[in-house]
Amino acid sequence: TKMERLVIPFLALILLSLAESLEILVLGGTGRIGTAVASHLLLRHSSISDSAPLHLVLSGRDSERGEAAVREVLAARRPSSRVSVDFRQLDWRNDVELRRAMQGVSAVVHTAGPYAGEDPTVLRAALDGRVPVYADLSDPVEYLDRAKAIGREKGVEEGETLALCAAGAFPGMSNVLAMECAARLGEGVRVRDIDFSYFTAGLGGSGDVNLFITNDGFGEEVPVYRDGAPSPTMDAGSRERAAGAPTRVKFFLEEKDPSAVLVGERAVWSWPFPEGFLVPRQLETQKRGISGRSSVGMGTAPAIWNDVMGIMVDVVPRKWWKSEAFSLGLARFSKPLVALTDLFVGQTHAMRIDVYGEDGRRVSAVQAHESFRVVVGQSCAEFTLAMLESKGLLNAPRPSDGKA
């Protein structure tokens, strides 16, 4: 009949659209970082004219927070009929629920930290389920090494899961910038030293969990190199870095740079981000170094926090910081004061990477933004989109406006 001739193609078109849609599951999707990742995925997708429809699933345990997260993400979108955002109540630590939620998705983005002391169970589930793309924001070296071991153990073949851990701002974008700096030293030039320097005002908009992560970090070894070899140090929060590494950093290259006004020069202290290990190890695979040191420094605002925490790490035994009762209790105690100061200091973020060649030359990269939270979200989203593109699931040209 005439009605059948109209309805059947229409239904077929709907089924085809559903079959070809991209579904991305965001674990921790109700958190501050999870919503930042989702918002950027949505915005970038709406700028790709020939992409498949996108379905974002924000997962978490609290349905009220989930509904609020969906509203927040949808409010940031450009008008598009090719995007949908839903909440799924999920406890990702329940392996059965987790694996069920992963069925049929194009990508899993794991933002539900902290990762210290955890096993990469989400990555393992993604590999078992042959999810095309996996990304997370992990940073402990032990976690990352276990993740690599899982990949070797399973002997993942080309065409299965494409996975990237530490896919944030630092670590993540910082690693990419460091490798680019090393490449720009020139072919055949070995790397002598690498200094990673970071700044974040307050919590950078990243959420309360960062208070606990910071406190816990004071009990971690700082993974760095000395004299061309791994030499972790127990000096997180120390106001001294490796010999020769700066304790005050200019987060700009020239006085006219916008970051000179936005961030300027800041004090930094030794901090246990994994780049001090990861980048030298990668350079070793290229037979390019390093022959000297690596260092990682972190600073925050207001500056008094640096002084207060410096005094505390001198007084409080390191093992106390690794006690969840102590670090979590301190986080809860300081939360009201941090929330108050955040109103005044904002969310500004910056990073500077300096790579020195054995020939004496230096290549530096600086990145700054008004919001640390947004930068983490953009970085993770862009890594995810790049992997989807590599898998042939998306045609996503890189942004050219410098905003991502």
Protein Blocks (a to p, Z undefined) as FASTA:
>chain_A
ZZlmmmmmmmmmmmmmmmmpccdddehklbmklmmmmmmmmmmmmmmmkbccdddddddf
blklmmmmmmmmmmmpccdfkbccddddddfklmklmmmmmgopabdcdfbbcfehpack
klmmmmmnopabacdfbfbfklmmmmmmmmmmnopaehiacddehiafbgcjlmmmmmmm
mmmnoghiacfbdcdddddehjlonojklmmmmmmmmmpccdddeehiacdddfehiabd
cehiafbdcfbfbfklmklmmnopadddddddfklmmmmmmmmmnonacfbbcddddddd
dfklmmmmmmmmmmmcfklmmpmklmmmmmmmmmmmmmmmmmmnomadcdddddddfkop
acddddddfbfklmmmmmmmmmmmmmmmmnopaccdddfklpZZ
